[in-house]
């Protein structure tokens, strides 16, 4: 009868072997993984430059803080304070950190930099601030990392500190 045929067809449609699969095929998975791999090879170098730029900016900010500390300590104590390149074991290298030292050679503060891609060049490895906060002379510290714009930290003759992009 007609009702029996409809019932049989309905039961056949409930058979799970006739249903379509909702998962991924191997081909779809391979295509997806390939697209992700291509996108990652394009994106990773850009991310690396952002990380390098942020690390350099953070270190420049650390240098600015060190200069301000040396100058303010010189004024507060009314004695000469030195702002030196490097920390113990890497003296004279602005890219490895900085140290603030009083007239007796006692370290007041220091900060190291473990970021090895950074290269620094400067007129001097030391600047002294007298009791009035006046530096012994102007100082330019240039910081560079391959592949990104460099930064320059400038200490003026009156002790003002500026940082900006390095002109190539």
NUNUDO-632708 format. One record per residue (C-alpha): residue number from 1; residue in one letter; chain; x, y, z. Coordinates in Angstrom, 1 decimal, always signed. Layout:
<pts>
<pt><dolo>NUM</dolo><tido>A</tido><zase>A</zase><c1>X</c1><c2>Y</c2><c3>Z</c3></pt>
...
</pts>
This chain:
<pts>
<pt><dolo>1</dolo><tido>X</tido><zase>A</zase><c1>+0.0</c1><c2>+0.0</c2><c3>+0.0</c3></pt>
<pt><dolo>2</dolo><tido>X</tido><zase>A</zase><c1>+0.9</c1><c2>+3.6</c2><c3>-0.3</c3></pt>
<pt><dolo>3</dolo><tido>X</tido><zase>A</zase><c1>+1.3</c1><c2>+4.2</c2><c3>+3.4</c3></pt>
<pt><dolo>4</dolo><tido>X</tido><zase>A</zase><c1>+3.6</c1><c2>+1.2</c2><c3>+3.7</c3></pt>
<pt><dolo>5</dolo><tido>X</tido><zase>A</zase><c1>+5.9</c1><c2>+2.6</c2><c3>+1.0</c3></pt>
<pt><dolo>6</dolo><tido>X</tido><zase>A</zase><c1>+6.2</c1><c2>+6.0</c2><c3>+2.8</c3></pt>
<pt><dolo>7</dolo><tido>X</tido><zase>A</zase><c1>+6.9</c1><c2>+4.2</c2><c3>+6.0</c3></pt>
<pt><dolo>8</dolo><tido>X</tido><zase>A</zase><c1>+9.7</c1><c2>+2.1</c2><c3>+4.4</c3></pt>
<pt><dolo>9</dolo><tido>X</tido><zase>A</zase><c1>+11.2</c1><c2>+5.2</c2><c3>+2.8</c3></pt>
<pt><dolo>10</dolo><tido>X</tido><zase>A</zase><c1>+11.1</c1><c2>+7.1</c2><c3>+6.1</c3></pt>
<pt><dolo>11</dolo><tido>X</tido><zase>A</zase><c1>+12.8</c1><c2>+4.2</c2><c3>+7.9</c3></pt>
<pt><dolo>12</dolo><tido>X</tido><zase>A</zase><c1>+15.4</c1><c2>+4.0</c2><c3>+5.1</c3></pt>
<pt><dolo>13</dolo><tido>X</tido><zase>A</zase><c1>+16.2</c1><c2>+7.7</c2><c3>+5.6</c3></pt>
<pt><dolo>14</dolo><tido>X</tido><zase>A</zase><c1>+16.9</c1><c2>+7.0</c2><c3>+9.2</c3></pt>
<pt><dolo>15</dolo><tido>X</tido><zase>A</zase><c1>+19.6</c1><c2>+4.5</c2><c3>+8.3</c3></pt>
<pt><dolo>16</dolo><tido>X</tido><zase>A</zase><c1>+23.0</c1><c2>+6.0</c2><c3>+9.4</c3></pt>
<pt><dolo>17</dolo><tido>X</tido><zase>A</zase><c1>+25.0</c1><c2>+4.4</c2><c3>+6.6</c3></pt>
<pt><dolo>18</dolo><tido>X</tido><zase>A</zase><c1>+23.2</c1><c2>+6.7</c2><c3>+4.1</c3></pt>
<pt><dolo>19</dolo><tido>X</tido><zase>A</zase><c1>+23.9</c1><c2>+9.9</c2><c3>+6.0</c3></pt>
<pt><dolo>20</dolo><tido>X</tido><zase>A</zase><c1>+26.7</c1><c2>+12.2</c2><c3>+5.0</c3></pt>
<pt><dolo>21</dolo><tido>X</tido><zase>A</zase><c1>+29.8</c1><c2>+12.7</c2><c3>+7.2</c3></pt>
<pt><dolo>22</dolo><tido>X</tido><zase>A</zase><c1>+30.3</c1><c2>+16.0</c2><c3>+9.0</c3></pt>
<pt><dolo>23</dolo><tido>X</tido><zase>A</zase><c1>+34.1</c1><c2>+15.7</c2><c3>+9.6</c3></pt>
<pt><dolo>24</dolo><tido>X</tido><zase>A</zase><c1>+37.1</c1><c2>+16.8</c2><c3>+7.6</c3></pt>
<pt><dolo>25</dolo><tido>X</tido><zase>A</zase><c1>+38.6</c1><c2>+14.9</c2><c3>+4.8</c3></pt>
<pt><dolo>26</dolo><tido>X</tido><zase>A</zase><c1>+42.3</c1><c2>+14.3</c2><c3>+4.6</c3></pt>
<pt><dolo>27</dolo><tido>X</tido><zase>A</zase><c1>+42.5</c1><c2>+16.6</c2><c3>+1.6</c3></pt>
<pt><dolo>28</dolo><tido>X</tido><zase>A</zase><c1>+40.8</c1><c2>+19.5</c2><c3>+3.4</c3></pt>
<pt><dolo>29</dolo><tido>X</tido><zase>A</zase><c1>+43.1</c1><c2>+19.0</c2><c3>+6.4</c3></pt>
<pt><dolo>30</dolo><tido>X</tido><zase>A</zase><c1>+46.2</c1><c2>+19.2</c2><c3>+4.2</c3></pt>
<pt><dolo>31</dolo><tido>X</tido><zase>A</zase><c1>+45.0</c1><c2>+22.3</c2><c3>+2.4</c3></pt>
<pt><dolo>32</dolo><tido>X</tido><zase>A</zase><c1>+44.2</c1><c2>+24.0</c2><c3>+5.7</c3></pt>
<pt><dolo>33</dolo><tido>X</tido><zase>A</zase><c1>+47.6</c1><c2>+23.2</c2><c3>+7.2</c3></pt>
<pt><dolo>34</dolo><tido>X</tido><zase>A</zase><c1>+49.3</c1><c2>+24.4</c2><c3>+4.0</c3></pt>
<pt><dolo>35</dolo><tido>X</tido><zase>A</zase><c1>+47.5</c1><c2>+27.7</c2><c3>+4.1</c3></pt>
<pt><dolo>36</dolo><tido>X</tido><zase>A</zase><c1>+48.4</c1><c2>+28.2</c2><c3>+7.8</c3></pt>
<pt><dolo>37</dolo><tido>X</tido><zase>A</zase><c1>+52.1</c1><c2>+27.4</c2><c3>+7.1</c3></pt>
<pt><dolo>38</dolo><tido>X</tido><zase>A</zase><c1>+52.2</c1><c2>+29.9</c2><c3>+4.3</c3></pt>
<pt><dolo>39</dolo><tido>X</tido><zase>A</zase><c1>+50.6</c1><c2>+32.6</c2><c3>+6.5</c3></pt>
<pt><dolo>40</dolo><tido>X</tido><zase>A</zase><c1>+53.0</c1><c2>+31.9</c2><c3>+9.3</c3></pt>
<pt><dolo>41</dolo><tido>X</tido><zase>A</zase><c1>+56.1</c1><c2>+32.3</c2><c3>+7.1</c3></pt>
<pt><dolo>42</dolo><tido>X</tido><zase>A</zase><c1>+54.8</c1><c2>+35.7</c2><c3>+6.0</c3></pt>
<pt><dolo>43</dolo><tido>X</tido><zase>A</zase><c1>+53.7</c1><c2>+36.9</c2><c3>+9.5</c3></pt>
<pt><dolo>44</dolo><tido>X</tido><zase>A</zase><c1>+56.7</c1><c2>+35.7</c2><c3>+11.7</c3></pt>
<pt><dolo>45</dolo><tido>X</tido><zase>A</zase><c1>+59.3</c1><c2>+38.1</c2><c3>+10.3</c3></pt>
<pt><dolo>46</dolo><tido>X</tido><zase>A</zase><c1>+56.9</c1><c2>+41.0</c2><c3>+10.8</c3></pt>
<pt><dolo>47</dolo><tido>X</tido><zase>A</zase><c1>+56.3</c1><c2>+40.0</c2><c3>+14.4</c3></pt>
<pt><dolo>48</dolo><tido>X</tido><zase>A</zase><c1>+60.1</c1><c2>+39.6</c2><c3>+15.0</c3></pt>
<pt><dolo>49</dolo><tido>X</tido><zase>A</zase><c1>+60.6</c1><c2>+43.3</c2><c3>+13.9</c3></pt>
<pt><dolo>50</dolo><tido>X</tido><zase>A</zase><c1>+57.8</c1><c2>+44.4</c2><c3>+16.2</c3></pt>
<pt><dolo>51</dolo><tido>X</tido><zase>A</zase><c1>+59.5</c1><c2>+42.5</c2><c3>+19.1</c3></pt>
<pt><dolo>52</dolo><tido>X</tido><zase>A</zase><c1>+62.9</c1><c2>+44.0</c2><c3>+18.3</c3></pt>
<pt><dolo>53</dolo><tido>X</tido><zase>A</zase><c1>+61.5</c1><c2>+47.5</c2><c3>+18.1</c3></pt>
<pt><dolo>54</dolo><tido>X</tido><zase>A</zase><c1>+59.7</c1><c2>+47.1</c2><c3>+21.4</c3></pt>
<pt><dolo>55</dolo><tido>X</tido><zase>A</zase><c1>+62.8</c1><c2>+45.8</c2><c3>+23.1</c3></pt>
<pt><dolo>56</dolo><tido>X</tido><zase>A</zase><c1>+64.9</c1><c2>+48.7</c2><c3>+21.8</c3></pt>
<pt><dolo>57</dolo><tido>X</tido><zase>A</zase><c1>+62.3</c1><c2>+51.2</c2><c3>+22.9</c3></pt>
<pt><dolo>58</dolo><tido>X</tido><zase>A</zase><c1>+62.1</c1><c2>+49.6</c2><c3>+26.4</c3></pt>
<pt><dolo>59</dolo><tido>X</tido><zase>A</zase><c1>+65.9</c1><c2>+49.9</c2><c3>+26.7</c3></pt>
<pt><dolo>60</dolo><tido>X</tido><zase>A</zase><c1>+66.0</c1><c2>+53.5</c2><c3>+25.5</c3></pt>
<pt><dolo>61</dolo><tido>X</tido><zase>A</zase><c1>+63.4</c1><c2>+54.2</c2><c3>+28.2</c3></pt>
<pt><dolo>62</dolo><tido>X</tido><zase>A</zase><c1>+65.6</c1><c2>+52.5</c2><c3>+30.8</c3></pt>
<pt><dolo>63</dolo><tido>X</tido><zase>A</zase><c1>+68.6</c1><c2>+54.7</c2><c3>+29.7</c3></pt>
<pt><dolo>64</dolo><tido>X</tido><zase>A</zase><c1>+66.4</c1><c2>+57.8</c2><c3>+30.1</c3></pt>
<pt><dolo>65</dolo><tido>X</tido><zase>A</zase><c1>+65.4</c1><c2>+56.7</c2><c3>+33.6</c3></pt>
<pt><dolo>66</dolo><tido>X</tido><zase>A</zase><c1>+69.1</c1><c2>+56.2</c2><c3>+34.4</c3></pt>
<pt><dolo>67</dolo><tido>X</tido><zase>A</zase><c1>+70.0</c1><c2>+59.6</c2><c3>+33.3</c3></pt>
<pt><dolo>68</dolo><tido>X</tido><zase>A</zase><c1>+67.2</c1><c2>+61.2</c2><c3>+35.3</c3></pt>
<pt><dolo>69</dolo><tido>X</tido><zase>A</zase><c1>+68.2</c1><c2>+59.2</c2><c3>+38.3</c3></pt>
<pt><dolo>70</dolo><tido>X</tido><zase>A</zase><c1>+71.9</c1><c2>+60.2</c2><c3>+38.1</c3></pt>
<pt><dolo>71</dolo><tido>X</tido><zase>A</zase><c1>+71.0</c1><c2>+63.9</c2><c3>+37.6</c3></pt>
<pt><dolo>72</dolo><tido>X</tido><zase>A</zase><c1>+68.4</c1><c2>+64.0</c2><c3>+40.4</c3></pt>
<pt><dolo>73</dolo><tido>X</tido><zase>A</zase><c1>+70.8</c1><c2>+62.2</c2><c3>+42.8</c3></pt>
<pt><dolo>74</dolo><tido>X</tido><zase>A</zase><c1>+73.5</c1><c2>+64.7</c2><c3>+42.0</c3></pt>
<pt><dolo>75</dolo><tido>X</tido><zase>A</zase><c1>+71.2</c1><c2>+67.6</c2><c3>+42.8</c3></pt>
<pt><dolo>76</dolo><tido>X</tido><zase>A</zase><c1>+69.8</c1><c2>+65.9</c2><c3>+45.9</c3></pt>
<pt><dolo>77</dolo><tido>X</tido><zase>A</zase><c1>+73.2</c1><c2>+65.0</c2><c3>+47.4</c3></pt>
<pt><dolo>78</dolo><tido>X</tido><zase>A</zase><c1>+74.9</c1><c2>+68.1</c2><c3>+46.0</c3></pt>
<pt><dolo>79</dolo><tido>X</tido><zase>A</zase><c1>+77.8</c1><c2>+66.1</c2><c3>+44.8</c3></pt>
<pt><dolo>80</dolo><tido>X</tido><zase>A</zase><c1>+79.0</c1><c2>+64.6</c2><c3>+41.5</c3></pt>
<pt><dolo>81</dolo><tido>X</tido><zase>A</zase><c1>+77.3</c1><c2>+61.5</c2><c3>+40.2</c3></pt>
<pt><dolo>82</dolo><tido>X</tido><zase>A</zase><c1>+78.5</c1><c2>+59.5</c2><c3>+37.2</c3></pt>
<pt><dolo>83</dolo><tido>X</tido><zase>A</zase><c1>+76.3</c1><c2>+57.8</c2><c3>+34.6</c3></pt>
<pt><dolo>84</dolo><tido>X</tido><zase>A</zase><c1>+78.4</c1><c2>+55.0</c2><c3>+33.1</c3></pt>
<pt><dolo>85</dolo><tido>X</tido><zase>A</zase><c1>+78.0</c1><c2>+52.6</c2><c3>+30.3</c3></pt>
<pt><dolo>86</dolo><tido>X</tido><zase>A</zase><c1>+77.6</c1><c2>+49.0</c2><c3>+31.1</c3></pt>
<pt><dolo>87</dolo><tido>X</tido><zase>A</zase><c1>+77.4</c1><c2>+47.0</c2><c3>+34.3</c3></pt>
<pt><dolo>88</dolo><tido>X</tido><zase>A</zase><c1>+79.9</c1><c2>+44.8</c2><c3>+36.2</c3></pt>
<pt><dolo>89</dolo><tido>X</tido><zase>A</zase><c1>+81.6</c1><c2>+42.7</c2><c3>+33.5</c3></pt>
<pt><dolo>90</dolo><tido>X</tido><zase>A</zase><c1>+80.6</c1><c2>+44.8</c2><c3>+30.6</c3></pt>
<pt><dolo>91</dolo><tido>X</tido><zase>A</zase><c1>+81.8</c1><c2>+48.3</c2><c3>+31.4</c3></pt>
<pt><dolo>92</dolo><tido>X</tido><zase>A</zase><c1>+82.0</c1><c2>+50.8</c2><c3>+28.6</c3></pt>
<pt><dolo>93</dolo><tido>X</tido><zase>A</zase><c1>+79.3</c1><c2>+49.2</c2><c3>+26.5</c3></pt>
<pt><dolo>94</dolo><tido>X</tido><zase>A</zase><c1>+76.0</c1><c2>+51.2</c2><c3>+26.4</c3></pt>
<pt><dolo>95</dolo><tido>X</tido><zase>A</zase><c1>+74.2</c1><c2>+48.2</c2><c3>+24.8</c3></pt>
<pt><dolo>96</dolo><tido>X</tido><zase>A</zase><c1>+74.7</c1><c2>+46.0</c2><c3>+27.9</c3></pt>
<pt><dolo>97</dolo><tido>X</tido><zase>A</zase><c1>+73.3</c1><c2>+48.4</c2><c3>+30.5</c3></pt>
<pt><dolo>98</dolo><tido>X</tido><zase>A</zase><c1>+74.1</c1><c2>+51.4</c2><c3>+32.7</c3></pt>
<pt><dolo>99</dolo><tido>X</tido><zase>A</zase><c1>+75.3</c1><c2>+52.2</c2><c3>+36.2</c3></pt>
<pt><dolo>100</dolo><tido>X</tido><zase>A</zase><c1>+75.0</c1><c2>+55.3</c2><c3>+38.4</c3></pt>
<pt><dolo>101</dolo><tido>X</tido><zase>A</zase><c1>+78.0</c1><c2>+55.8</c2><c3>+40.7</c3></pt>
<pt><dolo>102</dolo><tido>X</tido><zase>A</zase><c1>+78.7</c1><c2>+58.4</c2><c3>+43.4</c3></pt>
<pt><dolo>103</dolo><tido>X</tido><zase>A</zase><c1>+82.0</c1><c2>+60.1</c2><c3>+44.1</c3></pt>
<pt><dolo>104</dolo><tido>X</tido><zase>A</zase><c1>+83.2</c1><c2>+57.3</c2><c3>+46.3</c3></pt>
<pt><dolo>105</dolo><tido>X</tido><zase>A</zase><c1>+82.6</c1><c2>+54.7</c2><c3>+43.6</c3></pt>
<pt><dolo>106</dolo><tido>X</tido><zase>A</zase><c1>+79.5</c1><c2>+53.3</c2><c3>+45.3</c3></pt>
<pt><dolo>107</dolo><tido>X</tido><zase>A</zase><c1>+77.0</c1><c2>+51.9</c2><c3>+42.9</c3></pt>
<pt><dolo>108</dolo><tido>X</tido><zase>A</zase><c1>+73.7</c1><c2>+53.8</c2><c3>+43.5</c3></pt>
<pt><dolo>109</dolo><tido>X</tido><zase>A</zase><c1>+71.7</c1><c2>+52.0</c2><c3>+40.8</c3></pt>
<pt><dolo>110</dolo><tido>X</tido><zase>A</zase><c1>+72.3</c1><c2>+49.9</c2><c3>+37.7</c3></pt>
<pt><dolo>111</dolo><tido>X</tido><zase>A</zase><c1>+70.3</c1><c2>+48.1</c2><c3>+35.0</c3></pt>
<pt><dolo>112</dolo><tido>X</tido><zase>A</zase><c1>+71.5</c1><c2>+45.4</c2><c3>+32.7</c3></pt>
<pt><dolo>113</dolo><tido>X</tido><zase>A</zase><c1>+70.3</c1><c2>+44.6</c2><c3>+29.2</c3></pt>
<pt><dolo>114</dolo><tido>X</tido><zase>A</zase><c1>+70.4</c1><c2>+41.0</c2><c3>+28.0</c3></pt>
<pt><dolo>115</dolo><tido>X</tido><zase>A</zase><c1>+69.1</c1><c2>+41.8</c2><c3>+24.5</c3></pt>
<pt><dolo>116</dolo><tido>X</tido><zase>A</zase><c1>+72.1</c1><c2>+40.8</c2><c3>+22.4</c3></pt>
<pt><dolo>117</dolo><tido>X</tido><zase>A</zase><c1>+70.9</c1><c2>+42.1</c2><c3>+19.0</c3></pt>
<pt><dolo>118</dolo><tido>X</tido><zase>A</zase><c1>+71.3</c1><c2>+45.7</c2><c3>+20.2</c3></pt>
<pt><dolo>119</dolo><tido>X</tido><zase>A</zase><c1>+74.4</c1><c2>+47.6</c2><c3>+19.1</c3></pt>
<pt><dolo>120</dolo><tido>X</tido><zase>A</zase><c1>+75.4</c1><c2>+51.0</c2><c3>+20.7</c3></pt>
<pt><dolo>121</dolo><tido>X</tido><zase>A</zase><c1>+77.8</c1><c2>+53.7</c2><c3>+19.8</c3></pt>
<pt><dolo>122</dolo><tido>X</tido><zase>A</zase><c1>+78.5</c1><c2>+56.9</c2><c3>+21.7</c3></pt>
<pt><dolo>123</dolo><tido>X</tido><zase>A</zase><c1>+80.9</c1><c2>+59.8</c2><c3>+22.1</c3></pt>
<pt><dolo>124</dolo><tido>X</tido><zase>A</zase><c1>+81.8</c1><c2>+58.7</c2><c3>+25.6</c3></pt>
<pt><dolo>125</dolo><tido>X</tido><zase>A</zase><c1>+81.2</c1><c2>+55.9</c2><c3>+28.0</c3></pt>
<pt><dolo>126</dolo><tido>X</tido><zase>A</zase><c1>+80.6</c1><c2>+58.2</c2><c3>+31.0</c3></pt>
<pt><dolo>127</dolo><tido>X</tido><zase>A</zase><c1>+78.8</c1><c2>+61.4</c2><c3>+31.7</c3></pt>
<pt><dolo>128</dolo><tido>X</tido><zase>A</zase><c1>+79.1</c1><c2>+63.2</c2><c3>+35.1</c3></pt>
<pt><dolo>129</dolo><tido>X</tido><zase>A</zase><c1>+76.5</c1><c2>+65.4</c2><c3>+36.7</c3></pt>
<pt><dolo>130</dolo><tido>X</tido><zase>A</zase><c1>+77.7</c1><c2>+68.1</c2><c3>+39.2</c3></pt>
<pt><dolo>131</dolo><tido>X</tido><zase>A</zase><c1>+75.7</c1><c2>+69.1</c2><c3>+42.3</c3></pt>
<pt><dolo>132</dolo><tido>X</tido><zase>A</zase><c1>+73.6</c1><c2>+71.4</c2><c3>+40.2</c3></pt>
<pt><dolo>133</dolo><tido>X</tido><zase>A</zase><c1>+72.6</c1><c2>+68.7</c2><c3>+37.7</c3></pt>
<pt><dolo>134</dolo><tido>X</tido><zase>A</zase><c1>+74.8</c1><c2>+70.0</c2><c3>+34.9</c3></pt>
<pt><dolo>135</dolo><tido>X</tido><zase>A</zase><c1>+76.5</c1><c2>+67.3</c2><c3>+32.8</c3></pt>
<pt><dolo>136</dolo><tido>X</tido><zase>A</zase><c1>+80.2</c1><c2>+67.2</c2><c3>+32.1</c3></pt>
<pt><dolo>137</dolo><tido>X</tido><zase>A</zase><c1>+79.3</c1><c2>+67.6</c2><c3>+28.4</c3></pt>
<pt><dolo>138</dolo><tido>X</tido><zase>A</zase><c1>+76.7</c1><c2>+66.6</c2><c3>+25.8</c3></pt>
<pt><dolo>139</dolo><tido>X</tido><zase>A</zase><c1>+76.4</c1><c2>+63.0</c2><c3>+24.9</c3></pt>
<pt><dolo>140</dolo><tido>X</tido><zase>A</zase><c1>+74.7</c1><c2>+61.1</c2><c3>+22.1</c3></pt>
<pt><dolo>141</dolo><tido>X</tido><zase>A</zase><c1>+74.1</c1><c2>+57.4</c2><c3>+22.3</c3></pt>
<pt><dolo>142</dolo><tido>X</tido><zase>A</zase><c1>+73.0</c1><c2>+55.7</c2><c3>+19.1</c3></pt>
<pt><dolo>143</dolo><tido>X</tido><zase>A</zase><c1>+71.2</c1><c2>+52.3</c2><c3>+19.4</c3></pt>
<pt><dolo>144</dolo><tido>X</tido><zase>A</zase><c1>+70.6</c1><c2>+50.1</c2><c3>+16.4</c3></pt>
<pt><dolo>145</dolo><tido>X</tido><zase>A</zase><c1>+69.2</c1><c2>+46.6</c2><c3>+15.6</c3></pt>
<pt><dolo>146</dolo><tido>X</tido><zase>A</zase><c1>+69.5</c1><c2>+45.2</c2><c3>+12.2</c3></pt>
<pt><dolo>147</dolo><tido>X</tido><zase>A</zase><c1>+66.3</c1><c2>+45.5</c2><c3>+10.2</c3></pt>
<pt><dolo>148</dolo><tido>X</tido><zase>A</zase><c1>+64.6</c1><c2>+48.3</c2><c3>+12.2</c3></pt>
<pt><dolo>149</dolo><tido>X</tido><zase>A</zase><c1>+65.1</c1><c2>+52.1</c2><c3>+12.6</c3></pt>
<pt><dolo>150</dolo><tido>X</tido><zase>A</zase><c1>+67.6</c1><c2>+53.0</c2><c3>+15.3</c3></pt>
<pt><dolo>151</dolo><tido>X</tido><zase>A</zase><c1>+67.1</c1><c2>+55.3</c2><c3>+18.2</c3></pt>
<pt><dolo>152</dolo><tido>X</tido><zase>A</zase><c1>+69.3</c1><c2>+58.2</c2><c3>+19.5</c3></pt>
<pt><dolo>153</dolo><tido>X</tido><zase>A</zase><c1>+69.4</c1><c2>+59.3</c2><c3>+23.1</c3></pt>
<pt><dolo>154</dolo><tido>X</tido><zase>A</zase><c1>+70.8</c1><c2>+62.8</c2><c3>+23.6</c3></pt>
<pt><dolo>155</dolo><tido>X</tido><zase>A</zase><c1>+71.9</c1><c2>+64.5</c2><c3>+26.8</c3></pt>
<pt><dolo>156</dolo><tido>X</tido><zase>A</zase><c1>+72.3</c1><c2>+68.2</c2><c3>+26.2</c3></pt>
<pt><dolo>157</dolo><tido>X</tido><zase>A</zase><c1>+74.8</c1><c2>+70.6</c2><c3>+27.8</c3></pt>
<pt><dolo>158</dolo><tido>X</tido><zase>A</zase><c1>+72.2</c1><c2>+71.6</c2><c3>+30.4</c3></pt>
<pt><dolo>159</dolo><tido>X</tido><zase>A</zase><c1>+71.2</c1><c2>+68.0</c2><c3>+31.3</c3></pt>
<pt><dolo>160</dolo><tido>X</tido><zase>A</zase><c1>+68.0</c1><c2>+67.7</c2><c3>+29.2</c3></pt>
<pt><dolo>161</dolo><tido>X</tido><zase>A</zase><c1>+67.4</c1><c2>+64.3</c2><c3>+27.8</c3></pt>
<pt><dolo>162</dolo><tido>X</tido><zase>A</zase><c1>+65.8</c1><c2>+63.5</c2><c3>+24.4</c3></pt>
<pt><dolo>163</dolo><tido>X</tido><zase>A</zase><c1>+65.2</c1><c2>+60.4</c2><c3>+22.5</c3></pt>
<pt><dolo>164</dolo><tido>X</tido><zase>A</zase><c1>+64.1</c1><c2>+60.0</c2><c3>+19.0</c3></pt>
<pt><dolo>165</dolo><tido>X</tido><zase>A</zase><c1>+64.5</c1><c2>+58.0</c2><c3>+15.8</c3></pt>
<pt><dolo>166</dolo><tido>X</tido><zase>A</zase><c1>+68.0</c1><c2>+57.8</c2><c3>+14.4</c3></pt>
<pt><dolo>167</dolo><tido>X</tido><zase>A</zase><c1>+68.5</c1><c2>+59.5</c2><c3>+11.1</c3></pt>
<pt><dolo>168</dolo><tido>X</tido><zase>A</zase><c1>+69.9</c1><c2>+57.0</c2><c3>+8.6</c3></pt>
</pts>
